[in-house]
Amino acid sequence: PLDKIDQVVMSYGGLRGAVAFALVILLDRTKVPAKDYFVATTIVVVFFTVIVQGLTIKPLVKWLKVKRSEHHKPTLNQELHEHTFDHILAAVEDVVGHHGYHYWRDRWEQFDKKYLSQLLMRRSAYRIRDQIWDVYYRLNIRDAISFV
């Protein structure tokens, strides 16, 4: 169960008119001749909620002293394991023949590494990044061997 403060924050934050806009777009013009008025009004409401409520949600949360989750930056080890797991899931998707999130993410990373990083990063920065990953990989292998 949610307490009153959580309910206030959730209702104030809301979906900002996305559901209302989706519903008004689906109106049939033959059954609702004033569809354009509904669309215009909904857009005004969406802009109001996004601008006014969007700008005031953070002060409201601070004022109500809502307990917020703490975000921590994942360690290099966690990032490496997540990256490896994503590659494994992409391989499973390839074997199964299903192209889901991991397949497209893997393809994007390959495109990024092959073209975008080469184009947008300085060569020295690209080499340094690869050297750091190589050193980290070797350290992990050495730790794994010593553990075994």
N, C-alpha and C positions, 0 to 999 in steps of 0.2 A: 504493500500500500504506500501511496505517495502522501507526504504531508502537504499542508496548505501552501507553504512557500514554493515547493516544487511544482505544484499544480499551477500557481500564479505564473511562475517563470515559463513553464511549458505552454500555457495558453497565450502568454504575451509574445513568446518567440514564434510559436506556430509555424505554419507552412507558408506564411506571407502571401496568401492569395493564389497559390499555385493550383490548388484543387478547384477553387472558384473559376479561375481562368480556363482550366481544362474543361470544366462543365459548360461554361458559357460558349466556348468555341464549338462545342458539339451540338448546340441548339440548331434545330431545323428552321431555316428562314421561311419556309412555307407555313409552318405552324406558329412561329413567333416572328411576326413582321418587324418588331422593334429590336431585332437581334443586335444591330449596330449600336443602339443605345446601351444595351446590356454589356456589350464588349467594351465600349468606351468607359462606362462606369466602373467596370471591373478593373480595367487598366489603371484608372485613377486610384482605386482602393489598393491595388498592388503597389503602385509607386509610393503611396502614403505609408503603407505598412513597412515596405522595405526601407524607406528613408527614415521615417520617424522612429518606428519601433526598432529598426536595425541599428540606428545610432544610439538608442537609449537602453538597449538590453544589457550592455556591460555595466553601466552605472547602476542599473536596477539590481543586477546580480550582486554587485559589491555592496550596495545599500542594504539588501536583504541578508547579506552574509551567507550566501549559499556556498556549501562546501563543494569545491571544485576538484576534479581529479588532477593528479600531478602527472605531467608529461615528462618523461625522461628520454634523453637521447639514447638509442640503443647502442650497445657496445659494438666494436668492430666484429667481435666473434658472433654476436646475434645477427648482425647484418649479413655476415658471410653464410651462416647457416640458413637464414631466410632465402638468400639468393640461391644457394644450392638446392634447397627444397623446391623453390619455384622452377628451377631447371628440371628437376626430377619430375614434377607434375606436368611440365610442358612435354617431356619425353613420353610420359604415360598418355597424355592427350594425343600425341602423334601416333603412338602404337594403336590406341583405341580408334582413332580416326575422328575424334571429336575436337573441334576447334573452339575452345573456351577462352577464359580470361588468361590462363597461363601461356597458351599458345601465342596469343596476340602480344602479350607482354614480352615473351621471349623474342618474337619477331621484331618488335620495336627496339629492344635492347641490341639486337644484332645490327639493325639499321643504324641505330645511334652510334654504336662502336665503329661501324664500317664507314659511315659517311658523315654524320653530324659532328661527332667528336673530332674527326680529322679536319673538318672544315672550320669549326668554331673555336677549337682550342689550339693554343700554341703547341708546337711540337715538344718543347721542353716540359710543359705541364702534363702532356699526355704520357711522356716517357716516365716522369716522376710518379704519376698515378700507377702505372703498370709496375714500376719497381717496388712501390710500397705494397701492392697486392702480392707480388712475388715473394717478398721478404716475409709477409704475414703467412702466406701459404707454406713456406718452408718451415717457419716456426711452429705452425700447427701440426705439420707432418712430424717434426722432431718430437713435439709433445705427445702426439699419439703413439709414436714408436716407444717412447720412454714409458708411457702409461701401460702399454701392452707388455 
